[in-house]
């Protein structure tokens, strides 16, 4: 808050500050030096009977005599909210009525002074006591003293004529003046009438002086036996009980001084809270601007590397253009960097001034003397409110869009078009608003980079030539020639779609879009998924206690409890068959084979919950189990080397089992709808190997 603590005239920390009617402050010494004597004038009387006419004559005379002065300040001593309590008639700018006329100014006698505020140029007039009539700026004085003590600033001598003034060594408690050694010897000898004055060390003396002034400030200047206990709402000044009964304040609205002080502190605190939140937001905003600058550097460096790499690949054809492209990137970066730097500087300057005001107001709120605080309470509220209301004019709520790097290198043209290689960009105007643009043309699917594997398809495409693109939409049909549906929306130019049906032909198409709209669809490409499924165990979908071989085809579990392993592919349509080979079977246990949903319990035997359908089997017989219900006992068991086949027919919604290529009982389960994953549960050292991409048994109709 140091900006708030410097005098606008001498640029130094305030020394004995006084408050002007316009609420600007000056050092008393600066105010004395800035005041100017006035030439005596003769009263001009208007003999007319019209009050309006008299007022006009007064204002005209005021304008002629003192064109730089504020007419309202001349005609009213309370318009600024400050009244000189010690000398209520010290301001000459008051109106007087004599007879039926109005005198614009009281007679300006010899020895009268005027003072023009260095900040706002408003003029105030004094009697022969000059700037000494100005009220002491108590809150500022207390804050400056605390600030000096906190920063260990040595106070300066108040009588030194040289610049800079020497450090003060003593403070006279009676004179209330700081002296250096030289000025003390010359101006305050320790003999005669001054011998009994008490000279204190400056820090101790300032503390004693503050206590002395504080006790003096609570006493009414006009009634020395009365304390200032009330506050006149009209005159904006503290008054005592006797003042309230005088004609000047008898009809005015008067409130308790402590109540008014508390009310204004509360209002100022609320306004400070709102302004403080804006300052915090601006601090974060400045950090975002700085981060954007760093990101801009990285993007520009990356773009330069891309330009270099691509130009090297086409070196013989694009040598003449490469440097031009790099220069274009750097030039764009420099422009945006300058813009970002200017924006940061502007916001930082605003934040610095606001932070200074915030700190000053916070210190002012610590003022315990109601009289001192009420001197500036209204002014501080007005400053904070004004700063809050004008915030949006000085600080933008978000970064300008043209700070972002919007260059995209188009290197998809062939050698015949190399001379036309350039950056593709969305043009913007000065305020960051996009110019009207056209929708992109159709994207081109790259057939040689498209593929189908198992039940997944991969589609790749390239951006449309000479068009600005913000993203792409990829659409697939249902594999049976049905309607297209959106499966991807983003900025990438390649996409893999998983979880499709086996043995189906999917048609794909893509379109580009930008802020102007969507482009045309590309040509349709058809991709055939596998006729049979090839898959492995998926450790991520299985119990963590299972052990898998590196190829994820064999699974085993050494624990006594069953643990479930799931396959990497789910089925929702078609006929699918796979087998398990029993690699190890030493204990008398019963592994379970079948299908499950993704939410099946992995910590118990397959088929015990509602998300699993299985056949569990031992060395002699087997049972079908689902949701803890087991039935259909079938003779025939397994041993090392045996095979267990699982037939999932989602066309008929059935599940059947085979042991050593022979049906194991009738159809185990009917009414299967949804997505099902191959599954097995093992325990006690049982090891099984998965075999996929098999044809269904030839006697499928008989099972």
C-alpha positions as CSV (number, residue, x, y, z in Angstrom):
1,X,0.0,0.0,0.0
2,X,3.1,2.3,-0.2
3,X,1.5,4.2,-3.1
4,X,-1.2,5.5,-0.8
5,X,1.3,6.7,1.8
6,X,3.3,9.2,-0.4
7,X,2.4,12.9,-0.6
8,X,1.4,13.9,-4.1
9,X,3.5,17.1,-3.8
10,X,6.9,16.0,-2.3
11,X,6.6,12.2,-3.2
12,X,7.8,11.3,0.3
13,X,6.0,9.5,3.1
14,X,3.5,11.8,4.7
15,X,4.8,14.1,7.4
16,X,2.1,15.7,9.5
17,X,-0.6,15.1,6.8
18,X,-3.6,17.4,6.4
19,X,-6.9,16.7,4.5
20,X,-8.2,18.9,1.8
21,X,-12.0,19.3,1.2
22,X,-11.6,17.2,-1.9
23,X,-10.3,14.3,0.2
24,X,-6.8,14.5,-1.2
25,X,-4.0,14.8,1.3
26,X,-0.8,16.9,1.6
27,X,2.0,17.2,4.1
28,X,1.3,20.3,6.2
29,X,4.6,21.8,5.0
30,X,3.7,21.1,1.4
31,X,0.3,22.7,1.8
32,X,1.9,25.8,3.4
33,X,4.3,26.1,0.4
34,X,1.5,25.6,-2.1
35,X,-0.9,28.2,-0.7
36,X,-1.0,31.6,-2.4
37,X,-2.1,35.0,-1.0
38,X,-5.2,36.7,-2.5
39,X,-5.6,40.3,-3.4
40,X,-8.3,42.1,-1.4
41,X,-11.7,42.6,-3.2
42,X,-14.7,44.8,-2.6
43,X,-18.0,43.1,-1.9
44,X,-20.4,43.3,-4.9
45,X,-24.1,43.6,-3.9
46,X,-27.0,42.7,-6.0
47,X,-30.0,44.9,-5.1
48,X,-32.5,42.8,-7.0
49,X,-35.4,41.0,-5.2
50,X,-35.1,37.7,-7.0
51,X,-33.1,35.0,-5.2
52,X,-32.5,33.3,-8.5
53,X,-31.1,36.4,-10.0
54,X,-28.9,37.0,-7.0
55,X,-27.6,33.5,-7.2
56,X,-26.8,33.9,-10.9
57,X,-24.9,37.1,-10.2
58,X,-23.0,35.4,-7.4
59,X,-22.0,32.4,-9.6
60,X,-21.0,34.8,-12.4
61,X,-18.8,36.8,-10.1
62,X,-17.2,33.7,-8.7
63,X,-16.5,32.5,-12.2
64,X,-14.9,35.8,-13.1
65,X,-12.8,36.1,-10.0
66,X,-11.7,32.5,-9.7
67,X,-12.3,30.6,-12.9
68,X,-10.4,27.6,-11.7
69,X,-12.4,27.1,-8.5
70,X,-15.3,24.7,-8.0
71,X,-18.5,26.8,-7.6
72,X,-20.1,24.3,-5.3
73,X,-17.1,24.3,-3.1
74,X,-17.2,28.1,-2.9
75,X,-20.9,28.3,-2.1
76,X,-21.0,25.4,0.4
77,X,-18.5,24.4,3.1
78,X,-20.1,20.9,3.5
79,X,-20.4,19.7,-0.1
80,X,-17.1,17.8,0.1
81,X,-18.0,16.2,3.4
82,X,-15.2,17.9,5.3
83,X,-15.6,20.8,7.7
84,X,-12.8,22.5,9.6
85,X,-14.0,22.0,13.2
86,X,-11.2,24.0,14.8
87,X,-12.0,27.1,12.8
88,X,-15.5,26.9,11.4
89,X,-15.2,30.2,9.6
90,X,-11.7,29.7,8.2
91,X,-13.0,28.8,4.7
92,X,-13.9,31.9,2.8
93,X,-16.1,30.1,0.3
94,X,-19.5,30.6,2.1
95,X,-22.5,32.6,1.1
96,X,-23.7,35.6,3.1
97,X,-27.1,37.4,2.9
98,X,-27.2,41.1,3.5
99,X,-30.6,42.7,3.1
100,X,-32.4,41.2,0.1
101,X,-29.2,40.5,-1.9
102,X,-26.5,37.8,-2.0
103,X,-22.8,38.4,-1.8
104,X,-20.9,35.9,-3.8
105,X,-17.8,36.1,-1.6
106,X,-17.2,37.6,1.8
107,X,-14.8,40.5,1.6
108,X,-11.4,39.0,0.9
109,X,-9.2,40.8,3.3
110,X,-5.4,41.1,3.1
111,X,-3.8,38.0,4.4
112,X,-6.3,35.6,2.9
113,X,-5.0,32.6,1.0
114,X,-6.0,30.1,-1.6
115,X,-4.8,26.6,-2.2
116,X,-5.3,24.5,-5.4
117,X,-5.2,20.8,-5.0
118,X,-2.3,19.3,-7.0
119,X,-4.4,16.3,-7.9
120,X,-7.8,17.6,-8.9
121,X,-7.1,21.3,-9.1
122,X,-10.1,22.3,-6.9
123,X,-9.4,25.5,-5.0
124,X,-10.1,26.2,-1.3
125,X,-9.8,29.6,0.4
126,X,-8.5,30.4,3.9
127,X,-8.3,33.3,6.2
128,X,-5.0,34.6,7.5
129,X,-4.1,31.4,9.2
130,X,-3.8,29.7,5.7
131,X,-3.3,26.0,5.4
132,X,-3.0,25.6,9.1
133,X,-6.8,25.6,9.1
134,X,-6.9,22.2,7.3
135,X,-7.9,19.3,9.6
136,X,-5.2,16.9,10.5
137,X,-5.4,13.6,8.6
138,X,-5.3,11.4,11.7
139,X,-5.9,8.0,10.0
140,X,-3.1,8.7,7.5
141,X,-0.7,9.9,10.2
142,X,-1.3,6.7,12.3
143,X,-0.9,4.4,9.3
144,X,2.3,6.1,8.2
145,X,3.7,5.8,11.8
146,X,2.9,2.1,12.0
147,X,4.3,1.6,8.5
148,X,7.5,3.4,9.4
149,X,7.9,1.4,12.6
150,X,7.3,-1.9,10.7
151,X,9.9,-1.0,8.0
152,X,12.3,0.6,10.5
153,X,12.2,3.9,8.7
154,X,14.1,6.5,10.6
155,X,12.0,9.7,10.9
156,X,13.4,12.9,9.4
157,X,14.1,16.3,11.0
158,X,11.1,18.7,10.5
159,X,13.3,21.8,10.5
160,X,16.0,21.0,8.0
161,X,16.0,23.2,5.0
162,X,18.4,21.1,3.0
163,X,17.2,18.1,0.9
164,X,17.2,15.4,1.9
165,X,16.5,16.2,5.5
166,X,18.8,14.7,8.2
167,X,17.6,11.8,10.4
168,X,15.8,13.0,13.5
169,X,17.5,12.2,16.8
170,X,15.0,13.7,19.4
171,X,11.3,14.7,19.6
172,X,10.2,17.5,21.9
173,X,7.1,16.3,23.7
174,X,5.9,19.9,24.3
175,X,6.8,21.4,20.8
176,X,5.7,18.1,19.0
177,X,8.6,18.6,16.6
178,X,11.4,16.2,15.4
179,X,14.9,17.6,15.5
180,X,18.3,16.5,14.2
181,X,21.3,17.2,16.3
182,X,22.1,20.4,14.4
183,X,18.6,21.8,14.4
184,X,18.2,21.0,18.1
185,X,21.2,23.0,19.0
186,X,20.1,25.9,16.8
187,X,16.4,26.0,17.4
188,X,15.8,24.2,20.7
189,X,18.6,25.1,23.2
190,X,18.6,23.4,26.5
191,X,18.4,26.7,28.4
192,X,15.9,29.4,29.2
193,X,12.2,28.7,28.7
194,X,13.0,25.5,26.7
195,X,15.1,23.9,29.5
196,X,12.1,22.2,31.0
197,X,10.9,20.6,27.7
198,X,11.1,16.8,27.6
199,X,13.2,15.5,24.7
200,X,12.5,11.9,23.8
201,X,14.0,9.3,21.5
202,X,12.0,9.6,18.2
203,X,10.2,6.2,18.4
204,X,9.3,6.7,22.1
205,X,8.3,10.3,21.4
206,X,6.0,9.4,18.5
207,X,4.2,6.8,20.7
208,X,3.8,9.4,23.5
209,X,2.6,12.0,21.0
210,X,0.0,9.6,19.5
211,X,-1.4,9.0,22.9
212,X,-1.5,12.7,23.7
213,X,-3.2,13.6,20.4
214,X,-5.6,10.7,20.7
215,X,-6.8,12.0,24.1
216,X,-7.0,15.5,22.7
217,X,-9.0,14.5,19.6
218,X,-11.9,13.1,21.5
219,X,-12.6,16.6,23.1
220,X,-14.8,19.1,21.3
221,X,-12.8,22.0,19.9
222,X,-15.6,24.5,20.7
223,X,-16.6,23.1,24.1
224,X,-13.5,21.9,25.8
225,X,-15.3,20.2,28.7
226,X,-17.4,18.1,26.3
227,X,-16.5,14.8,24.5
228,X,-17.4,14.2,20.9
229,X,-20.2,11.6,21.3
230,X,-22.5,12.2,18.3
231,X,-22.2,12.6,14.5
232,X,-24.1,15.2,12.5
233,X,-25.3,13.5,9.3
234,X,-25.8,16.9,7.5
235,X,-22.5,18.6,8.3
236,X,-20.6,15.3,8.2
237,X,-18.8,16.2,11.5
238,X,-18.6,14.9,15.1
239,X,-20.4,17.0,17.6
240,X,-20.7,17.0,21.4
241,X,-23.9,17.2,23.4
242,X,-23.8,21.0,23.7
243,X,-23.3,21.4,19.9
244,X,-26.5,19.4,19.3
245,X,-28.6,22.1,21.0
246,X,-27.0,25.0,19.1
247,X,-28.9,26.5,16.1
248,X,-26.4,25.0,13.6
249,X,-27.1,21.4,14.5
250,X,-30.4,21.6,16.3
251,X,-32.5,20.5,13.3
252,X,-30.0,18.1,11.8
253,X,-30.1,14.4,11.8
254,X,-27.6,13.3,14.5
255,X,-26.5,9.7,15.2
256,X,-24.3,8.1,17.9
257,X,-20.6,8.4,16.8
258,X,-19.8,4.8,17.5
259,X,-22.9,3.6,15.6
260,X,-21.9,5.6,12.5
261,X,-18.3,4.5,12.7
262,X,-19.4,0.8,13.0
263,X,-21.8,1.2,10.1
264,X,-19.2,2.8,7.8
265,X,-16.6,0.2,8.7
266,X,-19.1,-2.5,7.9
267,X,-20.0,-1.0,4.5
268,X,-16.3,-0.5,3.7
269,X,-15.5,-4.1,4.7
270,X,-18.3,-5.4,2.4
271,X,-17.1,-3.4,-0.5
272,X,-13.5,-4.4,0.2
273,X,-14.5,-8.1,0.2
274,X,-16.0,-7.7,-3.3
275,X,-13.0,-5.8,-4.6
276,X,-10.6,-8.2,-3.0
277,X,-12.3,-11.1,-4.8
278,X,-11.8,-9.3,-8.1
279,X,-8.2,-8.7,-7.2
280,X,-7.8,-12.4,-6.5
281,X,-9.5,-13.3,-9.8
282,X,-7.2,-10.9,-11.6
283,X,-4.1,-12.4,-10.0
284,X,-5.2,-15.8,-11.3
285,X,-6.0,-14.2,-14.7
286,X,-2.5,-12.8,-14.9
287,X,-1.0,-16.2,-14.1
288,X,-3.1,-17.7,-16.9
289,X,-1.8,-15.0,-19.3
290,X,1.8,-15.9,-18.3
291,X,1.1,-19.6,-18.7
292,X,-0.4,-18.9,-22.1
293,X,2.8,-17.1,-23.0
294,X,4.8,-20.2,-22.1
295,X,2.4,-22.5,-23.9
296,X,2.6,-20.2,-26.9
297,X,6.4,-20.6,-26.9
298,X,6.1,-24.4,-26.8
299,X,3.5,-24.5,-29.6
300,X,5.6,-22.2,-31.7
301,X,8.7,-24.4,-31.1
302,X,6.7,-27.5,-32.0
303,X,5.4,-25.9,-35.1
304,X,8.9,-24.9,-36.1
305,X,10.0,-28.5,-35.7
306,X,7.2,-29.7,-37.8
307,X,8.0,-27.3,-40.5
308,X,11.6,-28.2,-40.5
309,X,10.9,-32.0,-40.5
310,X,8.4,-31.8,-43.3
311,X,10.4,-29.4,-45.4
312,X,13.5,-31.7,-45.0
313,X,11.4,-34.5,-46.5
314,X,10.6,-32.4,-49.5
315,X,13.9,-30.5,-49.5
316,X,14.4,-30.2,-53.2
317,X,10.9,-28.9,-53.9
318,X,10.2,-26.6,-50.9
319,X,13.6,-25.1,-50.1
320,X,12.5,-21.7,-51.3
321,X,9.4,-21.8,-49.1
322,X,10.7,-23.3,-45.8
323,X,12.3,-20.1,-44.4
324,X,9.2,-18.1,-45.3
325,X,7.1,-20.5,-43.3
326,X,9.3,-20.4,-40.3
327,X,9.5,-16.6,-40.4
328,X,5.7,-16.5,-40.6
329,X,5.4,-18.6,-37.4
330,X,8.0,-16.4,-35.5
331,X,6.3,-13.3,-36.7
332,X,2.9,-14.5,-35.5
333,X,4.5,-15.5,-32.2
334,X,6.1,-12.1,-31.7
335,X,2.9,-10.3,-32.4
336,X,1.0,-12.4,-29.9
337,X,3.8,-12.2,-27.4
338,X,3.7,-8.4,-27.5
339,X,0.0,-8.5,-27.1
340,X,0.2,-10.8,-24.1
341,X,3.0,-8.7,-22.6
342,X,0.9,-5.5,-22.9
343,X,-2.1,-7.3,-21.5
344,X,0.0,-8.5,-18.5
345,X,1.4,-5.1,-17.9
346,X,-2.0,-3.4,-18.0
347,X,-3.5,-5.9,-15.6
348,X,-0.5,-5.8,-13.3
349,X,-0.7,-2.0,-13.1
350,X,-4.4,-2.1,-12.3
351,X,-3.8,-4.9,-9.7
352,X,-0.9,-3.0,-8.1
353,X,-3.0,0.1,-7.6
354,X,-6.0,-1.9,-6.4
355,X,-3.8,-3.9,-3.9
356,X,-2.4,-0.6,-2.6
357,X,-5.9,0.7,-2.0
358,X,-7.0,-2.6,-0.4
359,X,-4.0,-2.6,2.0
360,X,-4.6,1.0,2.9
361,X,-8.3,0.4,3.6
362,X,-7.5,-2.6,5.7
363,X,-5.1,-0.5,7.8
364,X,-7.8,2.2,8.0
365,X,-10.2,-0.4,9.4
366,X,-7.8,-0.9,12.2
367,X,-8.2,2.7,13.3
368,X,-9.8,2.6,16.8
369,X,-10.6,6.3,16.9
370,X,-14.1,6.8,15.5
371,X,-13.4,10.5,14.8
372,X,-10.3,9.7,12.9
373,X,-11.9,7.0,10.8
374,X,-15.0,9.0,10.1
375,X,-12.8,11.7,8.5
376,X,-12.2,9.3,5.6
377,X,-14.8,6.6,5.9
378,X,-17.1,8.0,3.2
379,X,-14.2,8.8,0.9
380,X,-12.8,5.2,1.2
381,X,-16.2,3.7,0.6
382,X,-16.6,5.9,-2.5
383,X,-13.2,4.9,-3.8
384,X,-13.6,1.2,-3.3
385,X,-17.1,1.3,-4.9
386,X,-15.9,3.3,-7.9
387,X,-13.0,0.9,-8.4
388,X,-15.4,-2.1,-8.1
389,X,-17.9,-0.6,-10.6
390,X,-15.2,0.3,-13.2
391,X,-13.3,-3.0,-12.9
392,X,-14.7,-4.5,-16.1
393,X,-13.4,-1.4,-18.1
394,X,-9.8,-1.9,-17.0
395,X,-9.5,-5.7,-16.8
396,X,-10.9,-8.1,-19.4
397,X,-12.7,-11.2,-17.9
398,X,-10.9,-13.7,-20.1
399,X,-7.9,-13.7,-22.4
400,X,-8.4,-12.5,-26.0
401,X,-8.9,-15.3,-28.5
402,X,-6.1,-14.0,-30.7
403,X,-3.6,-14.8,-28.1
404,X,-3.8,-18.5,-29.1
405,X,-1.7,-19.9,-31.8
406,X,-4.1,-20.8,-34.7
407,X,-1.7,-21.9,-37.4
408,X,-1.9,-25.4,-39.0
409,X,0.7,-26.5,-41.6
410,X,-0.9,-28.0,-44.7
411,X,1.6,-30.5,-46.1
412,X,-0.8,-32.8,-47.8
413,X,-0.3,-31.2,-51.2
414,X,1.9,-33.0,-53.8
415,X,5.0,-31.6,-55.6
416,X,2.9,-29.9,-58.3
417,X,1.3,-27.6,-55.6
418,X,4.4,-27.1,-53.5
419,X,4.6,-23.4,-54.4
420,X,1.2,-22.8,-52.8
421,X,2.1,-24.4,-49.5
422,X,1.0,-22.1,-46.7
423,X,-0.6,-22.0,-43.2
424,X,-4.3,-22.7,-42.8
425,X,-5.8,-20.5,-40.1
426,X,-9.0,-18.9,-39.0
427,X,-8.6,-15.2,-39.6
428,X,-9.6,-12.9,-36.8
429,X,-10.2,-9.2,-36.4
430,X,-8.7,-6.9,-33.8
431,X,-11.3,-7.6,-31.0
432,X,-10.9,-11.4,-31.3
433,X,-14.1,-11.9,-33.2
434,X,-14.0,-14.5,-36.0
435,X,-14.6,-13.3,-39.5
436,X,-17.4,-15.0,-41.4
437,X,-15.9,-18.3,-42.7
438,X,-17.2,-21.1,-45.0
439,X,-17.8,-24.6,-43.9
440,X,-15.0,-27.1,-44.8
441,X,-15.1,-29.3,-47.8
442,X,-15.5,-33.1,-47.6
443,X,-12.8,-35.1,-45.8
444,X,-11.0,-37.9,-47.7
445,X,-11.0,-41.4,-46.2
446,X,-7.6,-43.1,-46.6
447,X,-8.6,-46.6,-47.7
448,X,-5.1,-48.2,-47.4
449,X,-4.9,-47.2,-43.7
450,X,-8.3,-48.5,-42.8
451,X,-8.6,-52.0,-41.3
452,X,-10.8,-54.5,-39.5
453,X,-9.5,-56.9,-36.8
454,X,-11.6,-59.3,-34.8
455,X,-14.7,-57.2,-33.8
456,X,-13.0,-53.8,-34.2
457,X,-12.6,-51.5,-37.2
458,X,-10.1,-48.7,-37.7
459,X,-10.9,-45.7,-40.0
460,X,-8.3,-43.1,-41.0
461,X,-8.9,-39.9,-43.0
462,X,-7.2,-36.8,-44.1
463,X,-8.3,-33.1,-43.6
464,X,-10.0,-31.4,-46.6
465,X,-7.7,-29.4,-48.7
466,X,-7.5,-25.6,-48.0
467,X,-10.2,-25.6,-45.3
468,X,-10.0,-24.6,-41.7
469,X,-11.3,-27.6,-39.5
470,X,-12.1,-27.6,-35.8
471,X,-13.1,-31.3,-35.6
472,X,-14.6,-34.3,-37.3
473,X,-17.6,-36.6,-36.9
474,X,-17.3,-40.3,-37.7
475,X,-20.5,-42.3,-38.3
476,X,-21.1,-46.1,-38.6
477,X,-24.2,-48.1,-39.5
478,X,-25.4,-51.1,-37.5
479,X,-23.6,-53.7,-39.6
480,X,-26.8,-54.7,-41.3
481,X,-27.3,-51.8,-43.6
482,X,-29.3,-49.8,-41.1
483,X,-29.1,-46.1,-40.2
484,X,-25.8,-44.3,-39.5
485,X,-25.0,-43.2,-35.9
486,X,-22.3,-41.0,-34.5
487,X,-19.4,-43.0,-32.9
488,X,-16.7,-40.3,-32.6
489,X,-16.4,-36.5,-32.5
490,X,-13.0,-34.8,-32.1
491,X,-9.9,-33.5,-33.7
492,X,-8.1,-36.7,-34.4
493,X,-7.9,-38.1,-38.0
494,X,-7.9,-41.8,-37.0
495,X,-10.4,-43.7,-34.8
496,X,-10.7,-47.4,-33.7
497,X,-14.2,-48.6,-32.8
498,X,-14.4,-51.7,-30.5
499,X,-17.2,-54.0,-29.4
500,X,-18.8,-54.5,-32.8
501,X,-20.5,-57.7,-34.0
502,X,-18.5,-60.5,-35.6
503,X,-19.1,-61.5,-39.2
504,X,-20.7,-58.2,-40.2
505,X,-19.9,-55.5,-42.7
506,X,-19.9,-52.0,-41.3
507,X,-20.2,-48.9,-43.5
508,X,-18.3,-45.7,-42.3
509,X,-18.3,-42.1,-43.3
510,X,-16.8,-38.9,-41.9
511,X,-17.4,-35.1,-42.1
512,X,-15.5,-32.1,-41.0
513,X,-16.9,-29.0,-39.2
514,X,-15.9,-25.6,-38.0
515,X,-17.6,-22.5,-36.5
516,X,-19.3,-21.9,-39.9
517,X,-21.0,-25.3,-40.1
518,X,-20.5,-28.9,-41.2
519,X,-19.0,-30.0,-44.4
520,X,-20.1,-32.8,-46.8
521,X,-19.8,-36.4,-45.9
522,X,-16.8,-38.4,-47.3
523,X,-17.3,-41.4,-49.5
524,X,-18.6,-44.5,-47.6
525,X,-16.2,-47.3,-46.9
526,X,-17.2,-50.8,-45.9
527,X,-15.2,-52.9,-43.4
528,X,-15.8,-56.6,-42.6
529,X,-15.3,-57.9,-39.1
530,X,-13.9,-61.4,-38.5
531,X,-16.1,-64.4,-39.1
532,X,-14.9,-66.1,-35.9
533,X,-13.6,-64.5,-32.7
534,X,-10.0,-64.5,-31.6
535,X,-9.4,-63.4,-28.1
536,X,-7.3,-63.9,-24.9
537,X,-7.8,-63.7,-21.2
538,X,-7.9,-60.1,-20.0
539,X,-6.0,-59.6,-16.7
540,X,-7.5,-56.2,-16.2
541,X,-11.0,-57.6,-16.2
542,X,-10.1,-60.7,-14.1
543,X,-9.3,-61.3,-10.4
544,X,-5.9,-60.0,-9.4
545,X,-5.1,-63.3,-7.6
546,X,-4.9,-65.2,-10.9
547,X,-1.7,-65.9,-12.8
548,X,-1.5,-65.6,-16.6
549,X,1.2,-66.6,-19.1
550,X,2.7,-63.8,-21.1
551,X,0.4,-64.4,-24.0
552,X,-2.7,-64.3,-21.7
553,X,-3.8,-67.7,-23.1
554,X,-3.3,-69.8,-19.9
555,X,-4.6,-69.1,-16.4
556,X,-4.0,-70.8,-13.0
557,X,-4.8,-70.1,-9.4
558,X,-3.0,-71.6,-6.4
559,X,-5.5,-70.5,-3.7
560,X,-8.3,-72.6,-2.3
561,X,-11.0,-70.1,-3.2
562,X,-12.3,-69.9,-6.8
563,X,-11.3,-66.8,-8.8
564,X,-12.9,-65.7,-12.1
565,X,-11.0,-64.9,-15.3
566,X,-12.8,-63.1,-18.2
567,X,-12.0,-63.0,-21.9
568,X,-11.0,-59.8,-23.7
569,X,-14.1,-59.8,-26.1
570,X,-17.8,-59.5,-25.4
571,X,-20.5,-61.0,-27.7
572,X,-24.0,-59.7,-28.3
573,X,-24.9,-61.4,-31.6
574,X,-23.9,-64.5,-33.7
575,X,-22.7,-68.0,-32.9
576,X,-19.3,-68.4,-31.1
577,X,-17.4,-71.4,-29.9
578,X,-14.2,-71.8,-27.8
579,X,-12.5,-74.5,-25.8
580,X,-10.4,-74.9,-22.7
581,X,-7.6,-77.6,-22.4
582,X,-7.0,-78.9,-18.9
583,X,-3.2,-78.5,-18.4
584,X,-3.0,-79.3,-14.7
585,X,-5.6,-81.1,-12.4
586,X,-4.0,-82.6,-9.3
587,X,-6.5,-81.9,-6.6
588,X,-10.1,-83.1,-6.4
589,X,-11.8,-79.8,-7.3
590,X,-14.3,-78.6,-9.8
591,X,-13.4,-75.8,-12.2
592,X,-16.3,-73.8,-13.7
593,X,-16.6,-72.8,-17.4
594,X,-19.2,-70.5,-19.1
595,X,-20.0,-66.9,-19.8
596,X,-20.5,-63.8,-17.6
597,X,-21.3,-60.1,-17.7
598,X,-18.7,-57.5,-16.8
599,X,-20.1,-57.0,-13.3
600,X,-19.7,-60.7,-12.3
601,X,-18.2,-61.4,-8.9
602,X,-14.5,-62.3,-9.4
603,X,-14.1,-63.7,-5.9
604,X,-16.3,-66.8,-6.0
605,X,-17.1,-69.7,-8.3
606,X,-18.5,-68.7,-11.7
607,X,-22.3,-69.1,-11.8
608,X,-22.9,-68.3,-8.1
609,X,-24.3,-64.8,-8.8
610,X,-26.8,-63.5,-11.2
611,X,-24.2,-62.3,-13.7
612,X,-22.6,-65.8,-14.4
613,X,-23.8,-68.9,-16.3
614,X,-21.6,-72.0,-16.0
615,X,-21.0,-75.7,-15.9
616,X,-18.8,-76.9,-13.0
617,X,-17.2,-80.3,-13.4
618,X,-15.0,-82.7,-11.5
619,X,-13.4,-86.1,-12.4
620,X,-16.8,-87.9,-12.7
621,X,-19.8,-85.6,-13.3
622,X,-20.9,-82.0,-13.9
623,X,-23.8,-79.5,-13.1
624,X,-25.1,-76.4,-14.7
625,X,-25.2,-73.4,-12.3
626,X,-26.6,-69.9,-12.3
627,X,-27.5,-67.6,-9.4
628,X,-26.5,-70.3,-6.9
629,X,-29.0,-72.8,-8.4
630,X,-27.3,-75.9,-9.9
631,X,-29.2,-78.6,-11.8
632,X,-29.0,-81.1,-14.7
633,X,-26.4,-83.5,-13.3
634,X,-24.5,-85.1,-16.2
635,X,-22.1,-88.1,-16.0
636,X,-18.6,-87.8,-17.3
637,X,-15.7,-85.8,-15.9
638,X,-12.3,-84.4,-16.8
639,X,-8.7,-85.1,-16.3
640,X,-5.4,-83.7,-17.5
641,X,-5.6,-83.2,-21.3
642,X,-9.4,-83.1,-21.4
643,X,-11.1,-80.3,-23.4
644,X,-14.1,-78.4,-22.4
645,X,-16.0,-76.6,-25.2
646,X,-18.4,-73.6,-24.8
647,X,-21.0,-72.9,-27.5
648,X,-22.7,-69.5,-27.2
649,X,-25.5,-69.2,-29.8
650,X,-26.9,-65.6,-29.5
651,X,-29.1,-66.1,-32.6
652,X,-31.1,-68.7,-30.5
653,X,-30.0,-67.1,-27.2
654,X,-28.7,-70.4,-25.9
655,X,-25.5,-71.8,-24.0
656,X,-24.3,-75.4,-24.4
657,X,-21.2,-77.3,-23.3
658,X,-19.0,-80.0,-24.7
659,X,-16.4,-82.3,-23.1
660,X,-13.9,-83.9,-25.3
661,X,-15.9,-82.9,-28.4
662,X,-19.1,-84.6,-27.1
663,X,-22.2,-82.7,-25.8
664,X,-22.3,-82.6,-22.0
665,X,-26.0,-82.9,-21.4
666,X,-28.8,-80.9,-23.2
667,X,-28.8,-77.1,-23.8
668,X,-27.7,-75.6,-20.5
669,X,-29.4,-72.2,-20.6
670,X,-31.9,-70.3,-22.7
671,X,-33.1,-66.7,-22.9
672,X,-29.6,-65.1,-23.0
673,X,-29.8,-61.4,-24.1
674,X,-27.2,-58.7,-23.8
675,X,-23.4,-58.8,-23.9
676,X,-21.5,-61.9,-22.6
677,X,-17.8,-62.5,-22.0
678,X,-16.1,-65.9,-22.0
679,X,-15.3,-66.8,-18.4
680,X,-13.7,-69.5,-16.3
681,X,-13.1,-70.0,-12.5
682,X,-10.3,-72.1,-11.1
683,X,-8.6,-72.8,-7.8
684,X,-6.1,-75.2,-6.1
685,X,-3.5,-75.2,-8.8
686,X,-5.9,-76.0,-11.7
687,X,-4.4,-74.6,-15.0
688,X,-6.4,-74.2,-18.2
689,X,-5.5,-73.0,-21.7
690,X,-7.9,-71.0,-23.9
691,X,-8.3,-71.9,-27.6
692,X,-10.3,-69.4,-29.8
693,X,-11.3,-68.8,-33.4
694,X,-12.8,-72.3,-33.7
695,X,-15.7,-73.5,-35.8
696,X,-18.7,-74.6,-34.0
697,X,-19.2,-78.4,-33.7
698,X,-20.9,-80.0,-36.8
699,X,-23.7,-81.6,-34.7
700,X,-24.7,-78.3,-33.2
701,X,-28.4,-78.9,-34.1
702,X,-28.3,-82.2,-32.1
703,X,-27.1,-80.7,-28.9
